[in-house]
Structure formats: C-alpha cells, structure tokens
Amino acid sequence: MNKIHALRGDRRAIALKRGEALVAFNRKLTIARIIDCVGGVHTYYAEPKTVFDIQTLSELVDRGFWMQLTVGGQARKTAKKLKIAA
C-alpha cells in the first residue's frame, strides 16, 4: 500500500470532485484507505482473519459517514475486461 502522503498526491486523488472518494487497499485486503476530495485520509482495518470486500467497507463507511460507496465506471470497465480475458 502506498504511503498516506503519496496517496494524497496521486493524480487520481487530486482530480476528485465533491462527493467523490478514492479507495486504496493493501495487497492482503486487510487495510482500506479512503481519500476524500479535500485530501482527508480515512483508514479502516478489517477484523482479524478477514479481508475487505466493497460491501463490508461500504457498510463501515455508511455507519461512519452516512454515505454509500459505489464502484466507478473505470473500475467496472477494467473488471469487465479482466472477466472477458479469463
């Protein structure tokens, strides 16, 4: 996982608009970092011996921030390409 300040300076994080956020996971999917449009970084840790999926993380964010996470178009397009290749 990238360091916090590297995530904040990423071109995708800088381009965020109001109401958007960037979600980054570590390789083991046990830590999730959400970067909001004003550069705030919010770190979530999975329960021991479990990994994050978008549904679990969305539930945590919904309880903490009262907002819902949805997968953006670019991520959907990439996932579709990977599914076609498989």
C-alpha positions in Angstrom: 0.0 0.0 0.0 1.2 3.5 -0.8 2.1 5.8 2.0 -0.6 8.3 3.0 1.0 11.4 1.5 1.8 9.6 -1.7 -1.9 8.7 -2.0 -3.0 12.3 -1.3 -0.7 13.5 -4.1 -1.8 10.9 -6.6 -3.3 12.4 -9.8 -6.5 10.5 -9.3 -6.9 11.9 -5.8 -6.2 15.4 -6.9 -8.8 15.1 -9.6 -11.6 14.2 -7.2 -14.7 16.3 -7.2 -17.1 17.0 -4.4 -18.9 13.7 -3.4 -16.2 11.5 -4.8 -13.5 9.5 -3.0 -10.6 7.2 -3.9 -10.4 3.8 -2.1 -7.0 2.1 -1.9 -6.4 -1.4 -0.4 -3.2 -3.1 0.7 -2.2 -6.3 -1.0 -3.7 -8.6 1.6 -7.0 -6.6 1.5 -6.9 -6.0 5.3 -6.4 -2.2 5.3 -8.5 0.2 3.3 -7.7 3.9 2.9 -10.3 6.4 1.6 -9.1 9.7 0.3 -11.8 12.4 0.0 -12.0 15.4 -2.2 -10.3 17.7 0.3 -7.3 15.5 0.9 -8.5 13.8 4.1 -7.4 10.2 4.5 -9.5 7.7 6.4 -8.1 4.3 7.3 -10.1 1.2 8.0 -8.8 -2.1 9.3 -10.6 -5.4 8.7 -11.4 -7.7 11.5 -8.7 -10.3 12.4 -8.5 -13.2 9.9 -10.9 -11.5 7.4 -10.4 -9.4 4.3 -12.3 -6.4 2.9 -14.7 -6.5 0.1 -16.6 -3.5 -1.3 -19.8 -4.4 0.6 -18.1 -4.7 4.0 -16.2 -1.4 3.5 -19.4 0.3 2.2 -21.3 -0.7 5.4 -18.5 0.7 7.6 -18.5 4.0 5.7 -22.3 4.2 5.7 -22.3 3.9 9.5 -19.4 6.4 10.0 -20.1 9.0 7.3 -23.7 8.4 6.2 -22.7 7.9 2.6 -22.7 5.0 0.3 -19.8 3.8 -1.8 -20.4 2.8 -5.5 -17.9 1.4 -7.9 -17.0 4.0 -10.6 -17.2 3.4 -14.3 -13.5 3.0 -14.9 -13.3 0.2 -12.3 -16.3 -1.5 -13.8 -14.7 -1.3 -17.3 -11.4 -2.8 -16.0 -13.3 -5.6 -14.2 -15.2 -6.4 -17.4 -12.0 -6.6 -19.4 -10.5 -9.0 -16.9 -13.6 -11.2 -16.9 -13.5 -11.3 -20.7 -9.8 -12.2 -20.7 -10.4 -15.1 -18.2 
